Amino acid sequence: MARWDEILTLPVQNPPTPEFSASDIMWSRVEGWKDSMDRLALIPFSRVNDFVRGESNSKECPTRFHVEARRRRPPTMNCKPKVDGILEYILYWCSFGPDDYRKGGSVRPSRNSSTKRKTPAGRPHTKRGCICHFIVKRLIAEPSVALVIYNHDKHVDKIGKPCHGPMDNMAIGTKAMFAPYISDELRLQIMSLLCVGIPVETIMQRHTEMVEKQGGPSNRDGLLTHRYVRRLERKIRRSVYELDDDDAVSINIWVENHQNHIFLYEDFSDKDTFIVGIQTDWQLQQMIQYGNRSLLASDSKFGTNKLKYPVHSLLVFDEQKNAIPVAWIITPNFSHGETYRWMGALYDRVRTKDPTWQLGGFIIDDPLADVRTIRGNGGMELFEAFLEDFVDCAGFLDYFRALWFPRLGSWITMLRTTPLATTEVASAIESYHHLLKLRLLNEANERVYQRADWLVHKLGTKVHSYYWLDEYSGKDNFSRYWRSEWKSGPNPWQQGLQIPDSDVVVEGNCTRVVCQKNKERSHVIVNPGSDLALCDCSWSRKGNICKHAIKSTKVFRQRGLAPPSLALFHYYQALANVVHCPPSDTLISDHAVAVAVFVRTQLDSLLDATNGNSSNRSTSKDPQSVTEPRESDVREGSIENGVCASQSQAECGDEVSDEQNDDLDRFVFKKRKSREASDEEGGPTATQITQPSETKSSQATDLQEPLDRQENPAPKKSKSKEGSDGGKTNARQAKQPSETESRPAIDQQEPLHHRQERPAHKKTKSGEASDGEETTAMQAMQPSETE
């Protein structure tokens, strides 16, 4: 086989780690120049920098690789491309070579007379004759692939002896023991501290104290010098955003200088509008770490009143459920419905870094910007009654009709067809929006808000530094320099959980929560226990979810005075629809039931952890026995709940026990038989049961009128046997709906807490239920055969 035929048939290796080195790759031997055997491999060209960083961070011999030589060919060529044609050639060399400035070492004569380079290849006094280097070639035949030729992978000099690192005895006690430059993490830390205004002397003082506490320098970061920090501070101070008088030209220059921070850039054209997507390496790491099989939230309405171009933020949530921006998209106001332009580029970048990355769910805050919908009908009479209450406020009515009337139909459609975000997620997004306003819109000269180059410059420098410091574990060492735009603190959800239950007093339809700063004051919460609770504090008056409303809602649900949240209700309703109306495809049906069992197991473990119960509780229950929440103090806002629905069938199957697998098989077999019988007899179809109704949209928009006001006939007594597991009733004993059933589908979707308030539901043939007995959601929502 010819050389290039053998090379092009090699597999492209892409290790699923942020960085990788030569030890993570399978190398091949291919015949090279002068009958030599080249050691080479193929990797994605977009991951060359990850390979360079991985090789530099080697534990055996830490170093830094610099570009010793580079050649590029223009992408457009008149000649016919050859099989071995090269678009780009890069030679990476260890920074301790190739010259040798040690006593008796050899230095290339051309280096002394050469002109001064803009970016010098390593400091001259660190050159020790290391011959370790590798070559990267970008082929014309495969532009997305990089050919790496790594023949000299040992950090030795020309005579084969170690010339730096722990293996070199002459390097002990000198800087040659470590890499010649500080790590990227320390450099990012210093840049972030300098951007928010921390003095150079304070940074060096804290760093020196940390090194002395460790007993002296143990790596290259321990050799940080005052001169280097001062040079970084001077670079930040001299940086400007206005690179050209023309804003568009200035943006182009900024993008060219910050290619690593841009994942998408498109200028104005005849068909498309201006768009720029910003994502730093740190933001990409956070997206991979916290966004994999989890939630990604959208905040698309920042700066619509002040900025020339609004900022669209994509957020993930850390362990403390705080929002972290992982990307900023800047585009004009009128570019609604163009999410596809940047979503694909962002997804490709993340998948290139980690091929196993998957998204668990996406939260939007504006259906007009992300979903093509037709204005829905229904629920408008509620808003007409709302407008009658504000008939004297002409200015407010004009604002409401102009801004919110066109969106009502879309919001109703979204509430009907998609799950709802929880209170915890909403409070985290609101906190991020508030902090971004403090950190970005604090300029004395407001004319800069009309320049896009100022916006991208500040987002990529100062604002990015603030959010990096939010996740920095040592930020408390600089607390004396905190300002309002730096100090983030816990979000309202976390603050609400810290309020003791004794500070919450229920007074009829209102609740009083004692102020935590001044115990003599208290805040009044109207409509407590609802997702639309309102408080008289300053934070709630701005339209946000405050800690007092969160705490009052939690206490109301603990005491059984309020129904579960809309998010939890929609989840149980969707789960009930899956079990009641399994898909025609048996594979999809088995997968849906397996996911239901997996989610049920996670919810039970979350209940036990929240209530302090024993963790040895049995989880091998029937997959249909989907019960309503027994303790409403479940953190229904837990972000992990949105992750389970996207798990693959193989992953969910690992969590299911053998007993559950048997139950699943019997369940699918019975459902398959009942479905066949139902088809023959003309029974109700799945679409009849899952059809959204007018009442459901009314519930989503007006929570103050409970659904139990609907005059529905009380269901007949259903036969059931006493369950053996804690007195629970098995959902499989419920009867299937007959062909004579005439009750509308909306009655089946009635919330569980309203049905249980009626005494007719508590009656069974076996007598009154014992303590701890619970009626399952499936049985409560299933009509009897005599109905």
N, C-alpha and C positions, 0 to 999 in steps of 0.2 A: 504493500500500500504506500502511495506517495505521502510525503511529509504533510502537505496541507489537507489532503483527504483525511489523514489520520487525526489531524488537529481539529478539523471542523466536525468530526464525529464524536468528539469528547463531550461529556455531559457538562452543562452549566451548573456550577455548585453555588448555592445561596444559603449558607448557614443561618438559622433563625435566631440570631443573637445580635445585640446592638453593635458589637465589634467582634471580629474574628481574626485569627492569625494563621500562620502556615500550618500549625499543628491541627487545625480544624478542617483542613482540605486534603483530599486524596490527590496526590501528585502523580503525573504520568511521565514516562520517559519516552521522548520522541527524538529521532535522529535530527541533529542540527548541523551547524556549520563545521566544516573540516572534520567530518566523521565523528563529531562529539555528540553526546546524548544530552539534550536539554531537559531540564526538570520544569514542567509547565502545567498549567491548569487554566480553566475558563471560569470566570466569575462575571456577574452583571457589572457593567461599566459604572452604573450609579453607586456601586458599593466599593469602589476603589479606595475612597477615603476611609471607610470602615476597616478595610484590610490594613491600610497604612497605620491607623491608630492602634489596631490590635497588635501589629508587629512592634510598634514603639513601646507598648506597655508590657513587654515581655518581662516576666519575673526573673528569668535566668540572667538577662542582660538588658536592663532598661536603657532606652536610647530614644532618638528622634530621627526620622527619615526626612530628608529634604530633597527637593527637585534639583538634581544636578544638571539635567539636560532635558529639553522639550522641543519637539518639532510637531507642527500642525499643518494639515493640508486643508484647503478650502473645501467645503462639502460639495460645491458645484464644480465639476471638471468636464472639460471638453473631450478628453480622451476616454477610451473604454476602460472601466475599472478592471484591475487584475484580481485574481483569486487571493494573492498575497499582498494586495494593496493595503496601505496603512493610512488611516485618517489622522491618527495621533500617536506619537511616540513619547513616552515619559520614562526617564531614568531616575529612580529613587535610590539615594545612597545614604548610608548611616552617617549621622552628623559628626562622628569621630573620624571620618575619613573623607576622601581617599588620601589627602596629604598627611604628612607626618611631621609635626613641629617638635617632636621630642629630640633629645640630643642624639645626633647621628642619623636622624630620619631624613627621608627624601621628600622634596617638595617639587611639584611640577613647575618648570620654569615659566610657563605661560601665565601662571597665577600671579606672579609678582608684577608683571608689566600690564596686566589686564586692567580695564577700567572698573571703577567702583560700581557694583551692582546695586540696584534699587532694593532688592531683597537678598542680602548676603546669605550664602549657603552655609550657615553655621558660624560660630565664632572661631577665628583662626587659632586662638590659644588652646582650643579643645581638640584640635586635629591630632589624632594619634595613629593614622595609617590604617584604619579599619577598611577591609575590603568587602564587607557585607553590602550587597546591593541587589536590586531586582528591576526588571524591565516590564512596563505595561504597554501593550499595543492595542489600539482600537482599530479593528479591521473594517475595510470597506464592505466586505461580504456580510458581516454581522455588526452593525454599528452599536447595538445595544449590549454587546458582549466585550469583555476585556480579556486579552490573552496575557497572562502573567508568567514570565520566565524568571525562575528563581534558582540560579545555579550556585551562587555564593551566599549561603544562608548562615555561615558561621562568623561571629564577631572576632576575627583574628587579623593580624597584620600579614605582611607578605611572607614572613618566614613561618607562619602558622601558629604563633603564640597569641594568647588573649591579650588585647591591648586596652581594654577598659572593662568596667563592671566588676562584680564580685570575684570573678575568676582571675583577674589580673592583680598580682601581688603588689606591683608598682603603683596601682591606683588606690590602694587602701589609704584612707585619711585624706584623700583629695576629692575634688569635684567629679573626677572621672569615674567614681564609684556609682554615680547616678546618671540620669539622663541630663543632657545639657540645657534643657528648658523646663520650666514648671509645667504641671499638668494642665489640661484644658479645664478641669473642674476648678482648680485654684484660680486660674486666670478669669473664669467667668464669675467667681465669687468676688474677686477684687474689682472687676469692672462694674459689677452690680452695686457694690458698696460705694464706689466712687460716683456712680451716676446719681445716687440718692443723697449725696452730700456728706459722706463720711470723710473726715480729714485723713491725709496720708499717714501722719504720725500716729493716729489712733489705730489704723489698720496694722501698721508695723508693730505697735506695742502689743496688740492682742495676738498677733502671729508669733512674736518672740516669746510671749508667755506660754503659748501652747507648745512650742518646740522645747522650751526648757522643762515643761511639765512632763514631756515624753522622754526626757533624758538626752536630748540632743537630736541632730538631724538623722532621720532614718530613711528618707527618700529625697527625691529632687525638690519637693515642695519645701523641705526644711532649709533650703539654701536661698530662699527669697531675699532679695536685696532691696534696700530703700530706694536705690537708683531706678530699679525696674518699675516699682510702684509709682514713682514720681513721673516716669516717662509715660505710663498709662494715663495718669491724671492729666498730663499736658495734652495728650492726644484727645481725650474727651473734651477738654476745655476749648480746644481749637476747632473741634468739629462743628460744621454749620450744615443747616438743612437747605438753605437757598443756594443751590449749586448753579442756578441760571435764573435770569429774570423771568423767562417763560416757565410756567409751572409744569407743563407737559415735558419740556426738555429736561428740567431738573429731575423729574420722576425717572426718566430714562437713564440718566446718569447714576442715580441712586440704585436703581435695579442692577445696573452693570457692576457696580461696586459691591453689591451684597447678593451675589448669586446664591450663596448657601442659605439665605433667609427667604428666598422666593420659591414658591412651588407653582405659581401661575402668574403670568403677566400678559395682558392683551391691551393694546392701545385702541383708541377710538378708530372705528372704521365705518364704512357705509352701512353695514348690517348689524354690527355688535357695538356695545358700549365699552367704555374703559373699565378694566377690572385688574386688581392686583391682589394676590394671596400671599400673606406673610406667615411663615412658620420657621422658627429657629430650630437648631438641633435639639435644644433642651425641650422645646414644646413637642417635637416629634417623639422624644423619649417618654414624655408624660402621656401622650396619646396612646402609645403602645402599651405602657404600663397600666394605666387606669381605664383606657377605653376598650381594651380587648374583652369581648363577651360582656360588655357593660353598656352604660348609657352615654350618649353624646347629645348635648343640649345646644340649642341655638338661641342666641340673643341678637336679634336683627334690627332693633329699633334704637340703637344708641347714636346720638348726635344728629337726629333728623332736623332739629330746630336751629342748631348752631353751626355744625360742620358743613363744609362744601360737599363732602361725600360721607354718608353715614358708615358706621363701622358694624360689620356683621361678625360676631364672635362665636366660635365653637368651643364648648366647655366640656370638661370631664370632671369627675368628683373623686377626691382622694379619700383616705381612710377616715378622716374627720368629716366627710361629706361637705367639704368646701369646694367651690367651683374654681377650676384652673383653666385659663384660656390656652388652647392648643393650636389655634389658628385665628388670624384676622383677615377678613375679606373686605376690601374697600371697593365700592362701586357706586354709581349715581343713584339718586332717589328713585328714578323711574324704571330701574331694572328689576322689576318684580318677575317672579317665575323663571329666573335664570340660574337656579341652583345647580342644574346639570353641568353648567360651564366649569365650575370649580370643584364640585363634589367628585367628579371622576378623576381629576388630577390629584386631589388630596388622597383619595383612596388608593390610587396607583403608587403614590409615594410611600404610604404606610405599608402596603403589601410588598413593595420592593425591599423595605427594611426588615419586615417580619412577614413571611408568606403565610403564617398560621393565624394572623390577626383577623378577627371577625367582630362585627358590630352587633351588640345585643338589642339596642333600641335607639330611636332618634326622637328627641323632644323639640317641638317647634313652638314659637310664640306668635306666629302670624300665618294663618292658613292661606291668605292671599299671596304670600311670597313663596310658598312651597307646594301648594296643592291647587290643581286646576279644578275648581268647583263651580257648580251652578247655584245661584241663590236658592236656598231652601225655603219651603213654605211651612208655617206653623210656629207658634210661640210668639207671633207678632202682637197679639192682643195683650200680652203681658207688658210689652214695652209701650203700647199705647196708654195703658193704665199708668205706667211709670211716668210718661210725659205729662199726664194730667196733674200729677202731684207737683210738677215744676213749671206750671203754666205761667207763673209770675217771673220766672228767670229766663228772659228772652235770649240773653247772651249764651247761657248754657245750652238752651235748646237748639240754637243755631249750630253751636259746636258739636252737639251730639248727633244732630241729623246729618251734618256734613262729614263727620269722621267715622261714626260708628254704625249708622244705618246701612251703608253699603256692605259692612262686614257681618251683619247679623246672620244672614243666610249661610255664609261660609262657616261661621262659628257653630251654628246649630248642626250643620252637616258634620263637622269635625267631632262634635260632642256625641253624635249618634254612632259614628262609624269607627272611631279610634279610641284607645284607652286614654285615661286622663292622668296628668302628672300629679304626684303627691305633694302634700304640703311641705315636706322636707326638701324636695327638689326645687319647688317654687321659691322657698325662702333662700336657698343657696344661690339661685340665679338673681334674685333681687339684691342680695348682698354684693354679688359681683358687679352688678350694674351700678350700684351706689359707689363702690370703691373705684371703678373705672372713671366715673364722673369726677371724683376727687383727684385722681392721679393724672387725668388727661386735660380736663377743662379747667386748668388753674393758671392760665396765662394772663398777664397784666394787659398785654396788647391783644385784643380780641380779633384784630385783622388777620392774624396768622391762621385763624380757623378756616379761612377761605382758601388756603393753600394745601394741596394734597401732599407736597413734598415734606411740609412740616408734620403732617399727620403720620406718614410712614416712618419718618425719622424718629419721632418721639415714641411711637409704639415699639419700634425695634430697639430702642435704647433705654430710656428712663422707665416707661411703663413695664416693659419686659423685666427690668431689674426689680421692680416692686414685687411682681408675682413670683420671681425666682426666690426672693428673700422670704416670701411667705412660707415656702417649703424648706427654708434653710434652718437647720437645727440649732445653729449657733447665733441666731439673730438676737437673742436676749443679751448678748455681750455688748450690743450697741443700742440698748434701749434708751439711753440718755439722749440719743439723736433722733428718736422716733417723732414723727409728725403725723398729723391726721391722715395724710394720704399714704403713710407707710403702715401704721398700726392697723391691722385688719381685725383681729379678735374673733371670737366665735360668732357664728351666724345666729339669727333669731331662733332657729330650731334648737340649737345647742343651748342658748340662753334660756329658752322656755323649759327645757328639761331640768335645769338647775334650780328652778323655783320650787320650794317645798309645797306639798299639797295643803298644808295648814294655812297657807297664804291665799287660798282660793275659797271664796264664800259664794254660795249659790243663793240668789235672791229672786225667786220666781223665774221669769224669762230672761233675767240678766245675771251677770256674774261680776263680782268684784275681786280684783287681784291686787294684793298689796305691792306697792312699789318697792323694789329691792334697794334703791339708793336712799329713799326716805320712807321709813316704815310708817310714818304718820299719814302718808298719802296712799291712795288706791285708785285704780283705773277700772272703769266700767266697760264691760264687754256686752254688746247687744248681739242677739242671735247666737249665743254660745253653742258649741257642739256642731256647728255647721261649717262648711267650707267657705261660707261668706260671712263669717263673724267679723264684727267691726269693733274697734277699741277707740277710746278717746285720747290715746297717747299721740305724740307728734309723728312717730314713725308710721302708725296706722293711718293717720290723716293724709299722708302722702300717697296712699293707695297700696301700701306694702303689708305683708303679713308680719305682725309683731309677735313678740315672745309671750305677751299676755293672752292673746287670742289662741296661740298654740297650746299654752298650758291649760286654759279653760276648756278647750276642746278635748284635751287628753283626759282631764278629770271627769268631764261629762260622759265620755265613752267608758271610762273605768266604772262609773256608777250605773251604767245602763240607761242614762237619761238621753242619749243621742244615738242615732244610727251610725253605722260605719261610714267612712268617707266615700265619696263618689268613685274614687280610684279603686278602692277595695270592692265596692259593690259591682263595678263593671268587670272586675277580675272574676269574681265568683259567678257572675252572670255568664260571662264567656265560657268559663269552665263547665257550667251547667249545660250550656248549649252544645258543647262538644260531646258530653256524655249522653244527652238526650237524643241528639241527631248526629250520629257518627257518619263520617263521609262514606260514599259508596266504595271507595278504594280501601281495601282491607289493610294495605300497608300504611296508608295515612291514618286510618283508625287506630291501628296498633301504636303508631308513633305518638298520636295525640294522647292516648291513655297513658303511655309511658311517661310523657312529659307531665301529665296531671299528677301522677303518683310522685314523680320527682319533686315537683313544686310543693305538693302537700307535705312531703317529708321535710323540706326546708322550712315551711311555715310552722310545722310542729316544733322543730328545733328552735326557731326564733321565739315562739311562744314560751317554751321552757326557759330559754335564756332570759327573756324579759321578766317573767313571773318568778324566777328563782326556783322553779321546780326541778325535780330530778331529771337528769338527762338520759336515764335508762328507760324512758317510756317506749312502749312498743310502737313501731311505725309500720308494721306489716298489716295494713288495713285494706279494706276493699277500695279499689280505685274509684268507685262511684260515690263512696261515702264522703262527699264534699260538704262539710259542715260549715255553718256560719261561725265567725270568730267568737270564741268563748270569752276572751279577755280583749276588750277594746283598747287596751294600752299597748297593743302591738305597734311596733313602729311601722305603721302602714306606709310610712314614707321611705322605708328602707330601699335603697337603690338596688340591692341585690335581687329584689322581686322582679325587676325588669330584665334580669339576666337569664332567668331560668327558661323563659319561653323560647329562647334562641338556641338552646343546647341541642346538639345533634342526637340522633337516635342511639348511636353507640354509647355516647356519654351518659345519657339518661338511663340506658339499660344497665350500666354498671352500678347504679344506685338502687336497683330494684332487687328485692330478695327473691328466693325461689318460691316462697309462698305467694308473693305478689304476682310472679309470672304465671302460676297456675290460675290465680284469680283472673288475670288478664285474658288468658286463653278461654276460660269458661265465659267470661263477659263478652268477648268478641263473638264467640259462637252463638250465644243467646241473642245478641244484638243482630247478628246476621240473619238468624231465623225469623226474628220479629220484624226485621225490615222487609224480608221477602213476603211474609204474610201481610204486612201493611201495604205493600205495593199491589198485591192481588186484591185486597179488600177496598182499596181506595182510601187508605188512611192519610193523615196529614203529612205533608212533606216538610223537609228541613227549612224551606224558605218561608213556610207559613209560621213557623215558630220563631225564627230569628228576625222577622221583619220588624224594623223600628217603627214606633208609633208616635202619635202626637203627644201622648202623655209622657213618653220618655224624654222628649225634648223639653217639655214643660218642667220636668223634674230637674233637668240639667241647668235650667236658667232661673228657676225660682224654688229655692230650697226651703223657703219659709212656709210653703204650703205642702205638708206631707202627703204622700200618696195614699195614705189610709183614708183620706176624705172621699176617695172615689167610692161610689156605691156599688161595690161588687158583692154578689151573693156569696154567703159563706159556703165553703166547700163541704161536701158530705164526709161522713166518717169513713176513713180508709182503714182497711185491715192491715195490721202489722203485728209482728211477733217481737217479743222482747229480745234485744240484742245481747250477745254474750260478752262483748268487750266493753266493759264499763257502762252497760245499760244503753249503748248506742244502737240505733235502728239501722239495719242494713238497707242500703239504697236499692239493692237488686230486688227486694221484695215488693217495690212499688209497681203498680200495674201500668201497662202500656196504654196510651190513649186509644179509644175505640173510634169506629167510623161515625158513630152518632154524636160525637163530641161537638158541641156548638159554642163552647166558651171561647171568646176571642183570645188571640195570642198574647195580647198585652197583659192579661191577668196572670199568665205564667211567668212574666218577668217582674212581678211585684216583689219588692224587697222583703227579705226574710223577717226583719224585725217587725214590720207591720202585720205580717201574717201571724206571728207568734203572739201578738197582743190579743188576738181573738181567742176566746175560750174554746171555740169549736175545734180548733186545731190541736188542742192538747188531749182531746178524747181519743182513745184507742180501744180496741176490743179487749186487750189484755189488762185494762185498768189504768189508773193514774201512774205516770212515769215516776221512777224513783229518783233520788238525789243524784245529780251528775249525769242523768240521761239527757241526750241531745237528739233532736230530730234533724236529719241530714237535709242539706240544701236540695238534693235531688228529690227527696220525698215531699218536701214542702212545696216545691214548684211543680210537681207532677199531678195533674187532675185525676180523680178516681174514675173507675170505669162506669160508675152509675151517674156521673155528673152530666 
